[in-house]
Amino acid sequence: KQSFLDPHFLVYAYNKSGTLYPDSSFIKRHCLYQGYAAEVPKSVVTLSTCSGLRGLLLLQNVSYGIEPLESAAAYEHMLYQTKNNKIDFSPVQENYPTPQQVDQSYRILVKSEVKTKFVFQFDYMGSEVAVAAEKVVHIFGLINTMFSQLNMTIILTSLELWSDQNKISLSGDANEVLQRFVSWKEQFLFQRSHDMAYLLIYRDHLNYVGATYHGMACNPKFAAGIALYPQMITLDAFSVVMVQLIGINLGFTYDNIYNCYCPGITCIMNSEAIRSHGVKFFSSCSMDEFKHMVSQPEFECLQNRTVPEVVYQGRTAACGNGILEPPEQCDCGLAEECTHKKCCNPVDCTLIGYAECGNGPCCDRKTCLIAERGRLCRKMTDPCDFPEYCNGSSTACVPDVKSADLEPCNNKTAYCFEGVCQDPDVQCAKLFGKFAKVSTYLCTQEVNFQGDSFGNCGKLGCNFGSILCGTIVCHWTHSKIVSIVDYDVQYTYLGGHICLSGYLRPETKGSLVDATRMNNGTMCGVNKYCYGGLCQEASSYPNRPNCQSERNCSGHGVCNNLLNCHCDVGYSPPICEPAPLSPGGSYDDGFWYPQGESFLRKRYAAPQKNGLLISFYIFLPILILTAIIALKWDKIRFWNREGTISGEFVSEDGSSNSNQSSS
């Protein structure tokens, strides 16, 4: 059993008003398998049992597909040989990558010169969300069969349907589309955790099948690419295109067939691999390139997560570690720590009786059932944080949602920034004690214009416009002397007020964050905020979300970090329309369930999910099949043949310099 879906996998779509919401029609289950055919070691099987048997069997030079007969009354399936002979193009690379400017992309081209024609329908992959999602999941199962040779797993984390309109223009050549996508990614994906993003586009005819930047997997801006899904291509062939693009982004080059050993008929980084059938391998050249990449220091950027456990045949899961791993039915931790003893047997991690679940904050300890949608599972920790609820389909709480940066808080006297309401009164109380609050402008000006250790805006001093963004100056309202560890305190008497400012002692600067600096995101004027000791226009904030609460939320809510409205009490999402009985909130918090234009409480059941190693965000539009995939590169763990851990971590290289070629 192989899980390459993230524990919090979600399918997103846009409603008629253009607002993003999670669609629950595709429910992830433990029904994805990878392996090989019995007594045929050099074979690959990828299989889904989510809705009948659906998958591929890859032998030495032939591929077979299996899928259920939709019209059959009985449980009947069709087994057929897949062929890529109808593909009327062959990807070629006109030049090997050479150091160039990053505005030139590395393209996979095709020989045919047919003019591009867009197909304005979603029916090619299936007009239903669940059908399209299952096909995309199938593609990534095939991708994993190839990358597994490098001891790498690629995990799909979300699928977003561009169901209202395309977010960028798809006209022009490969470079133009890719550059527009990179610009879009910088503007709209900054609040979503990802390392690499891809745009998938369906086209009837084409003159290229993909474009990416060579060796830029560790560059936050240029770790991106586009892939086209042409007419008559099989899922097997398209998975090769995707692997080639990801490989090029990592730093791979195409094989020189005269210098590279290929253990099969055609290797993955051969330009003709898209036409091949059966099992595909990386050549000796690709393996050597990979070994060189993982030895480079630039690949520290890929080592940013703990590798999840993967269960191999003959290797048992670690029952009692609190992590649900196949073939466990539940895992509530050690016996003395188990909070669901009525539901889960902590000795062998099996469900007791008719229990539906046995661990997680959204598993009812009394009934052993997945909690109904709307049960509180995570309390808010700040005015810019929101409570989360069980969504009725998972034992886990929905992902933590916070207010977007520079959204108002504290009755519009402060801004949210990095999930915290940047209220200077709160900052004063944390620094000097509960009897401190922010001082008047006059006192702050007097202290910060001194330009000394107790009042400044950094090494450059304070200018008049940024006086509120330097050292924080507070009023002290108590008769006792302030006493705080690690700081010296200065008292200034002005206008009938005692003003305090602090200085972090030099001997403690290496171990403490200087709390005397005004926090980034603090309001310093109308539509202005502090950042780096300067007062700046809010409109200049580079990560400004494409969601304004006054416009998008009708003035009765704020935008969250998923760019949806979190509505006030008495108003309902998605646009915060008046609803006297509404508790407020957003449909990202697990309480609301979108159904058409209304929002109802609804319950679904779904088992616990497994972890991730490399993440993808994928987006598919309905009018033009378009998808965006964001990969999360994580540590890569080597395994020996028995599936045990060798203890060594490796990862791929992505140099900071762009090595590209274009035709």
N, C-alpha and C positions, 0 to 999 in steps of 0.2 A: 504494500500500500504506500502510495506516495502523495504527500500533500504539498502542492505548490501554490496554494491560495493563502493569503494573509488571514490571521485570526479575525480581523475586523473587515473582511471583504464586503464591499457594498457596490451596488449598481446604482448609478445616478442618472437622472434625466432632467430635462427642462420642461416646465409646464407652459401653458399658453401665455402667461405673463412674462416668460423669460427667466423664471427663478429656478435655481437648481434644487432638486430634492432627491432623497434616496428612494429608489424603487425596490420593492421587496418581492417582485415576481420571480426573481431568480434566487433560489435558496441553496446555499452551499452545503454540501454534505460530504461525509467521508466515502466517496464513491469514485475516486480517481486512482488508477493503478498503473504501474510501470514494471516491466520485467522482460523476460525473454521466453521464447517457446521451448518447451521441454525437449531436451536432447539436441537442441540447436543453439549452442552457446553464442554464436555470432549472429544473433537475431535480436530484434527489439519489438516489444509489444507495449502499446499505450492504449489504455482502455478506460472507458467511463461506464459506470453502471447506474448513473443518476436517473436516466429514463430509458431503460432497455440497455442493450449492449451496443456501444458505439466506440469505434477506435480503429487503429491501424496495426497490422502485422508486417514488419519489415524483415525480409530475408536477405540473402546475399545480393541478389540483383533483381528482386521483384517485391512489389508492395501489394498488400491486400487490405481492403477496407471492410468493415462490418457495421451495419446500422439497422435499426428496427424498420420493418415494413409498416408504415403509418396506417395503411388501409386494411391491414390484415386483422381478422377477428381474433385469431389465436396469437400466442407469443412467438411470432415468426420474425426472422431476421434475414437480411440479404448479405451474402459474402461475395465480394467482387474484386477484381484486379484493378488497381489504379494505374493510370497511364498519364504521362506528361508530354506525350508526343504532339498534342494539339497546340502546345505553346509555340507561338510563331516568332519568338524572340529568344535571344541568348545573351545574358548579361556579359558584357565585356568591360575591361578596364583599359582605357587608352594610354594611360601613363601610370607608372608606379608613383606613390606619394613622395613629394619632395617638399622641403620647408618652404612655405609660402605664408601670405597673410591669411588670417582666419576668416576673412570675408569670402574666400574661395572654398567651396565645399568639395568633398570627395564624392563623386557620383558613381553609381552603378548604372551603366547605360545599356541600351538595347539596340540591335541592329536596324529594326524596322523604323521607318520614317512616317508612320501613320499619324495623322493629326489627332491630338487629344480630344476626346469627347467625354463629357461628364454624364453620369447616369443619376438622375435626380430621384432616386427611390432607395428605400431601405430594404426592399424585398430580396435583394441578392443574398444576404445572410439570414434572411427571415425577418418578417415584419414584427414578430414578437420579441420582446426584450430577452426573455429566457432562452429562446432559440439562438439569437445572436450571441448571447453571453456564453452559451455552451460551446459554440463553434470557436470563439476566441480562446476559451479555456483549453479546448482541444489543441489549438495551435501552440499554446505554451507548454502543453504536455510534450509535443514533438520537439520543441526547442530544447526542453530539458533533457531529452534523450541524447542530444548532441553535446550540450555543454557538460553533461555528467562525465564525459571523458576527461574534462579538466577539473573534475571534482567540484563542480560549481552547480548551484541550484538557483533557479530563477523563480521568484514567487510573485504571483499576480495579486495585487492588493485592491484594485477598484476598477470599475468600468463605468464610464460616463457617456451617455448618449447626447449628442448635440441634436436634440429633437426639435428645436425651434429654428435654428439657422446656423450656418457655418460661422465660426468666430474670426476667421481670416480668409482672405481671397486665395483661392487655389489655382488661379490662372498664372501663366508664365512658366519659365523653366525651373529646373530643380533648385538652383541657387536661390532664386527669388522666393519660392515657396518656403524653403528651409529658413531663410533669413527672416521672413515674416513670422514663421512659427517660433523661432528663437525669441523674437521681440515679444510675441504674445506670451510665451512661457515665462519670461522675466516679469511681465506685468501681472499675470494672473495665477501663476503656480508658486509664487514665492511663499505663500502661507501653507503649502502642502509639502510635507517631507518627501523629498525625492532626490536622486542623484542623476538620473538620466531620463529624458523624455522623448517619446517618439510620436509622430503623427501618422496614423494609418488612413489611407484614402482609397476608396474603390473607384476605378475608372474602367470604362469599356475598352478603350485602346490607349496606348501610351508609347512614349519613346524613352522612358527610363523607369526603373522600378524602385529606385531609392536614392537617397542622398544623406550623407552624414559628414562629420568632421573627423579626420584621421587622428588617432591617438589623443583624443580630447576627453576621455571618459572621466578624468579627474578635474576638468575645468567646469565650474558650475554653470557658466554661460553656454559653452559649446558642447556639453554632453547631451547631444540631441540629434535627431534624425527624422526623416520621413520615409515611409514605405508605402508603395502603391499595390493594391490588390487588383490585378488585372482580370479580365474576363477569361474563362476557361482554365484558370490555374487551379491546381489541387491544393488542399491544405498542406500536404506533404511538401510540395514545391515552395509554397509561400513561407513555410517555416524555415527553409533553407535561406531564402532572401533575408528573413529577419536575423538569422544567426550570422550571415555575412555582414550585415549592417552593424550589428552589435560588435562583432569581431573587429571590423574596421575602426569603429569608434574607440575600441580598446587599444588598437595599434597594430592589428594583424594586416598583412598584405596578401594579395592573391598568390597562389602557388605558381612557381616555375616548374612545369611538369618534367623538365629535364634534370632538375637538381633536387627534387623533393620525392621522398618515398611515400607512396599511398598504399595502405593495407587493403583497400577496396578498389573497386573499378574507378570511381571518381571521388575525390575528397572534397570536403565542405568548402574550402577556400579556392576551389577551382571554378573559373567563370562559367563552366558548363554544368555545374552541380545541380542547377535547377531542373535540368532535363533527366537526371539520373533517377533510378528506382532502388528501393531496398535500403539497407543499413548504410549510413554515411559516417565517415571518420575524419578526424583532423589528420593532416599529413605530418611528416617528420618536421617540415619547415614550420608549420603552425605550432607544433609542440615546442620547438626550439625558441620560437618567438615568445611563446607564453612563459617559458622558464626564464627568459631574459627579462620580461616585463615584471614578473613578480619579485625579482631581485632588486628592482629600482626603488629608491626611497620615495618617489612620487606616489607610490601605491599605498601610502599610509592613509590616504583619503578613502580607500575602500574598506579599511579595517575599523569601522565605526559601530559595529554591533556584535553582540554575542551570537554565535552560530546556534540555530535551533537544533534540537535533537531530531534525527531522521532514523526511523526504525527500519532496519534491514532484516532479511530473513535469517533466523538463527540468533538474533540479538533481541533481548527483552527490553521493554521500556522500564524506566526507573520508577516503579510504583512507590508512592509516598513523597515525591518531590513537589506535589501540588500543581504539576503541569500535566494536562491531559495529552497523552501520547498514544497512538495506535499500538497495540489493540486494546488499550484501557477503555473501559466504559465510563470511568470517572476517576478522579484523583483528588482527594480532599486533604492530602498531606499525611503526616505521620499520625498514628493512632491517637496519641495524646493531644494532637493539635486539630484533629478533624472536627469541623463544625457541622458536618452533614452525616453523622453516624447513622441516622435513621435511613438515609438514602444510599450511602456508599460504604462498601466494605473496605476499610483502609488497608487491610492485609493483602488482598489480591486485586484491588481497584475494580471491582465489579459492582453493578447496581443491585440493590436489594429489592426483591419482589417486583412490583410494578412501577418502580421509580423511573421517572423520565430523565432525571439529572441527579448529580451527586456532588457538585461543587460549583462555585461561582456566586457572586453577589446577587444574581438574578435567578437563582435556584431556591425555591421556597423550602426551608428546612423542615417544615411540618408536613407539607403535602408531597414533597419531592417532585414537584412539577415546575416547569419554567414559568417564572412569574409573569403575570398579566402586564401588558403594556401600560405604562404610567406609574409603576412603583418606583419611588425614589431610590437610587442606588449610589449617587455621589452628590454630596452637599456642595453648595457654592462656598468658595473660600475667600472671595473678594467681590466688591461691587461689579467688577469687570469679568467675573467668572459666573457661570450659570449652573444651576443644578441639572443633573442628568438622571434619566429614568430608564428602566428596563424597556426594551422595545418589543417584548413578547415573543421574540424568535431566537434569543440567545441567552445563555447563562451568564454572559459577560455584560458589564455595563457598556453603554454606547461610548464612543470616544469623547474625551473631554473637549468641550466647546467653550471658547472665550470670546470676549468682545474684540472686534477688529481694532487695530491701532488707530489712535486719534478720534475714536468715537467718544462722545461726552459721557461723563459720570458725575456723581455727587451734585445733582441738580444743575448740571451743565456748567459747573465751576471748575471742572478738571477734565483731563483726557485719560482714556485708557491707553496703556502702552505696555506691550508684552504681557498682556493678561492681568495687569494691575492698575487700579485707579491711582494715578499719580497726584495725590492730594498732598500739598506741602504741609498742611496741618498734621497729617499722619506721619510724614517724614520727620517733622520736628519732634513729635512725641516719641518716635522710635529712637531718635538720637539723644535727646535731653531728658525725656520723661514725660509723664502724662500732663504736667502743668505747662508744657511748652506748646505754642502754636505759631504759625508763620507771622512774621513782623509786617509792619507797614512798608510801603514802597520807599518812604523817606529814610527809614532806618536801614533798609537793605542798600540803598544808594550810598549812604554815608559809610557803611562798612566796606562794601565792595570797591568803591573808588579809591580806597587806601592802597590796594595792590600789594598787601603784605600777606603773611601766612594765614591770617584770620579772615581775610576778605579779598577775593580775586576771582577772575574768570579763567584761570589757567595761566600759562606762561606769558600769554600775550596781553594780559590785563583785561579790564572790562571796558567796553565801549558803552555809550549811553543806551543803545537799543537792546543790549544783552545783559543789563544789570541784574535782571531777575534770574539769570541762568548761571550765575557763578556760585560762590559759597552760599549755602542756605543760612539765612538769618532769621532767628526766632524770638518771639516775646516770651519772657519768663514771668509767670503770674503767681509765683509762690515766694514766701519769705526765706525759705531755706536756700543755702548755697548749692549749686549744681555740682554733683560729683559723678563723673563717668570715667570708666577705665579706658586707658589707651588714648585719651584725647585731652588736650589742653583747651580751656574755655576762656573766651574773652567777653567781658561785660561792657556794653556801651549804653549810656543813658541818654535818651533823645526823645523829646516831645512827650515826656511823662511816662515813657516806657523803658523797661530794662530789656535790651536786645542782646541775644547770645549768638556767638559764632564759635566754631570749633576748629581745631587743628589736630590732625592725626600725627601722633609722635613718630619721629623718624625710625625709631627702633622697632615699631610695629607695622610699618608700611608694607613690608614684604609678605605679611601673613593676613592682613585685613583689607577689605575693600573700604575705601575712603567714603564714609557716609556723610561727610560735610559738603559734598558736591550736590548741587540740585539735580534730581533725577532726570534722565532723558524722558521726554514726553510730557514734562510739566508745562501747563499752560502759562504763557508769558505775555499774552495779549489776545486780542480778538483774532481768531483763526491763526494763532501763532503758538509754537511749542519750542521747548528747549531741547537742544541736541549738541553734545560735545562742548557745552559752555557758551553756545550761541543761540540767540532767539531767531527762529526761522519760520517762514510762511508754511502753514499746513499744506498748502497746495504743492509745495516743492518736495514733500516727503516721497522718496523714491518707491516706497512700498505702499503707497496710498491705495486702498482697495477700491475696486470699481463698484462701490456700493455706498451711497450716501443716505444716512438715516432719514433726513428731512425729505428726500425725494423718493427713495425706494420703500421706506417704512412709514410713509404718510405722517411723519413727525410723531409717531406713537411707538417707537422702538429704536433699537440700535442694530447696526450690522455686526454679525459675528465673524469669526475668522474663516468661516466657510462661505462668506459673502451672502448669507441669507439673513433675513430680519428676525431678531429676537424681540417679540412684541411685549408691550406693557400689559398689565392686568386689565381686562376689559376689551382687549383687541386680539384678533386671531391672525396667524400667518396664512399666506405668505407675505402679504403687504400690509398687515396690521389694520385690517378693517374692523369697525366697531362690532363688538360681540359682548354684550353685558355679562354673560356667564363665563366668558373665557378666562382661564387662569394666566393667559399670556404665554410667552415662550416661543420656540421655533420648532420646526419639524426635524431639526438636527439633535434635539435633546432626548429623543426616545418617547416622548409623551404623545406627540401628534402623529397621526398616520394619514398621508395624503391619498385621497381617492378622487380623481378628477379635480374639481375646484373646491371640494369640501375636505374637511379633515376630521377623521373619526378615530376612535380608539378601536384597535383591532389586534388580534392575537395570532401569532404564527409560532410554529415550533421548528427549531433547528438545533442540531448538536453543536458541541464545542468545536472550535477550529484550532488548527495548528499554527506554528510560527513561521517567520520569514527570514530569508537570507539576502535576497536581492529583490527590491520592490519595483512594481510597475504601476503606473497610473495609465489607464487606457480610456480613450474617449472615442465614441462612434457616433456620427450624425445620422439622422433619419433621412434627410433630403439627399445628402451625398454621404455615403458610408465613409466616415472619417473617424479615426481613433487616435488618442494620445496615450502613450505609454510612458510612465515614469518608473525608472528602475532605482531601487535602493541597493547600492552595492554594499555588501557586508563582508565580514571575514569569511574566508573560504577554508574549509577544513578538509584535510586529506584523510582518507579512509583506506584501510587495507582490504584485501579481498574478502575477509570474513566480516567486514563492516565495522571493525573496531576503529577507534580514533588513534591516529599516530601521534597526536599531541602537537602537530605542527600546523600553523596557520599560513595560508598563502592567499594572494589576491592579485588582481590584474593591474597592469600599468596604464596610466593615462598621463602622458607628459604634459607639462604646462605650456610647451610650445606646440603650435599647430603645424603638423606635417600633412599637407593635402595635395591633391592633384585634381585637375578638372580638364575636361576635354575642350 
